[in-house]
Amino acid sequence: MTQDLFRQDAYLRECSARITAVTDAGAIVLDRSVFYPQSGGQAGDSGVLVLADGSSVAIADTRKGKDADGHATHDIVHIPAPAQQDERTAQWLPGTAVTARIHWERRHRMMRLHSTTHLLCHLVPHLVNGCSITPDYARLDFAMTDPLDKETLSAGIAALVAAAHPLSVDSISDEELDANPALVKSMSVQPPRGTGRIRTIRIGGHSASAALIDLQPCGGTHVANTAEIGAVVVTKIEKKSATTRRVILGFAP
C-alpha cells in the first residue's frame, strides 16, 4: 500500500520514499508518494524520482495499481518515460531510497482547473455524466437540455474567484453520504467506499455567516482558496447530445 500524501496536502512538491516493487512493465511502486494517480477524471502527475547518487528517473505518468484480476489496489504506480523503461539499472530495487518530486507547475494548473469545475457545479446545478481535467483544459458534461451561455458562466466563475472562498478537505461517513445522496454530483464516478470515511471538498461555508458554495465527495487535488484559481474562463460550450451539454474550461490569454 502506498501512502498517498497528496490527499491531505496538495501543496507537497516532493517527499522521501523507498521503492517497494518494480513491475514487469518497469513501473515503480513506492511506500509513499506525492504523485497523484490518474482517477476521477484528473490526469496523473509527472515528475522525477531522484536516487541517492543524484541520477533521476523521469516519470511520465502515474496510475493506480492493479492486481492480477485487473482490480484496483492501494498501490500508486509511477511509470517511467519510455526511454528509461529500457534502461533499468540495478538501483531500481525494493528498499532503494528516492526523492519523489512532481512537476509542480503542471500539477498546480490541474489544481486550479479542478477547483474551477467545482465552482461550475455550483453555477450549473445539474448532474455530471463525464469529466476530464488536464494541465491545459478541463471539461464537464452536464445531464441537461437547457442551453448554457459562455459569457454568463465565465462571469460567474470570475465572481466566485474574486470572492476568495476558502477550500478545505473534509470527510463524511458512509451513512452521512447515504442520508445526503445529492452530495454526489457525478453520474459516472462514484466515491470510493470501504474505509468508513469518504473524502470531500468544501468550498465556502466555513462559518455561520459564510455561504456554502459547493460540497461533494472528491479525491482530487485542489487549491486552498478560489482566489488562487486566477483567470479561468469557459472557452466553449457544446451540445453533445439531446440531453448533454459540454462545458470546456481553459486559462484566459
Secondary structure, 3 states (H helix, E strand, C coil): CCEEHHHCCCCCCEEEEEEEEECCCCCEEECEECCCCCECCECCCCEEEEECCCCEEEEEEEEEEECCCCCEEEEEEEEECHHHHCCCCCCCCCCCEEEEEECHHHHHHHHHHHHHHHHHHHHCCCCEEEEEECCCEEEEEEECCCCCCHHHHHHHHHHHHHCCCEEEEEEEEHHHHHHCHHHCCECCCCCCCCCCEEEEEEEECCCCCCCEEEEEECCCCCCCEHHHHCCEEEEEEEEEECCEEEEEEEECC
